[in-house]
Amino acid sequence: KTHESNLETLNLDYNSIDDDSTIILADSLAKNTKLKSLHLDRNNGITTPGWSAMLDLVCKRSSINAAMESNHALNSLGMLPADLVKAAGRELRVDDTNLLRASLDLNWKS
């Protein structure tokens, strides 16, 4: 029997989250429809692979169908937009960073 979680916020701020942990987390949240806020602030071990996994979670870029199947429940990574741009912007290209921010913002509005 499977159990659905009603968890809407998960605070992982100030942990030693690294790329491997972030990738596992993103993979496990792919079909989640309840979690709206995942706090990842001050996890300096997240680099390009980890931020790319978060971007793919909320906006898969491989095709239009993949984008439609992305996680549209998650709308926050627990950071102010400027802090998200700063954190992810160190690792992702500018357009990918903006896409991550915009995807979370669109999820918030839907």
C-alpha positions in Angstrom: 0.0 0.0 0.0 1.3 3.4 -0.9 0.9 6.4 1.4 0.6 9.9 0.1 2.4 12.6 2.0 0.6 15.8 2.9 3.8 17.6 3.6 3.8 21.1 2.0 7.0 22.6 3.3 10.4 20.9 3.9 13.1 23.0 5.5 16.6 21.8 4.7 18.3 25.2 5.2 21.8 25.1 6.6 22.5 21.5 6.0 25.3 19.8 4.1 23.2 19.2 1.0 25.4 18.5 -2.0 24.8 17.7 -5.6 24.2 14.0 -5.1 21.6 14.7 -2.4 20.0 17.4 -4.5 19.7 15.1 -7.5 18.2 12.3 -5.3 15.8 14.9 -3.8 14.8 16.2 -7.2 14.2 12.7 -8.6 12.1 11.8 -5.6 9.9 14.9 -6.0 9.3 14.4 -9.7 5.7 13.1 -9.2 5.0 14.9 -5.9 1.9 17.1 -6.0 1.8 18.3 -2.4 5.2 19.8 -1.6 5.1 23.5 -2.3 8.2 24.8 -0.6 11.6 23.2 -0.4 14.0 25.3 1.6 17.6 24.9 0.4 19.2 28.1 1.5 22.8 28.1 2.7 23.6 24.7 1.3 26.9 25.6 -0.3 27.6 22.1 -1.6 25.0 22.6 -4.4 26.8 23.3 -7.6 25.9 23.0 -11.3 24.6 19.4 -11.3 22.4 20.1 -8.2 20.9 23.3 -9.5 20.4 21.7 -12.9 18.4 18.9 -11.2 16.2 21.5 -9.5 15.6 23.3 -12.8 14.7 20.0 -14.5 12.3 19.2 -11.6 10.3 22.4 -12.2 10.9 22.8 -16.0 12.2 19.9 -18.0 13.7 21.3 -21.1 14.0 18.3 -23.3 10.6 18.8 -25.0 7.3 20.6 -24.6 5.7 17.4 -23.3 8.5 17.0 -20.8 7.9 20.6 -19.6 4.2 19.9 -19.2 5.0 16.8 -17.1 7.3 18.8 -14.8 6.5 19.3 -11.1 4.1 22.2 -11.0 3.4 22.1 -7.3 6.8 23.2 -6.1 6.9 27.0 -6.1 9.7 27.9 -3.7 13.2 26.9 -2.8 13.0 28.9 0.4 14.9 31.9 -0.9 14.0 35.4 -1.9 14.2 35.7 -5.7 17.4 37.8 -5.5 19.0 35.1 -3.2 18.0 32.3 -5.6 19.5 34.2 -8.5 22.6 34.7 -6.5 22.9 31.1 -5.4 22.0 29.4 -8.6 23.6 32.1 -10.8 27.0 31.1 -9.5 26.5 27.7 -11.1 24.0 28.0 -13.9 24.0 30.2 -17.0 22.0 33.4 -16.7 19.1 32.1 -18.9 18.9 28.8 -16.9 18.8 30.8 -13.6 16.1 33.0 -14.9 14.1 30.0 -16.2 14.3 28.4 -12.7 13.1 31.6 -11.0 10.3 32.1 -13.6 9.2 28.5 -13.4 8.9 28.7 -9.6 7.0 32.0 -10.0 4.6 30.5 -12.5 4.0 27.5 -10.2 3.2 30.0 -7.4 0.6 31.7 -9.5 -1.2 28.5 -10.6 
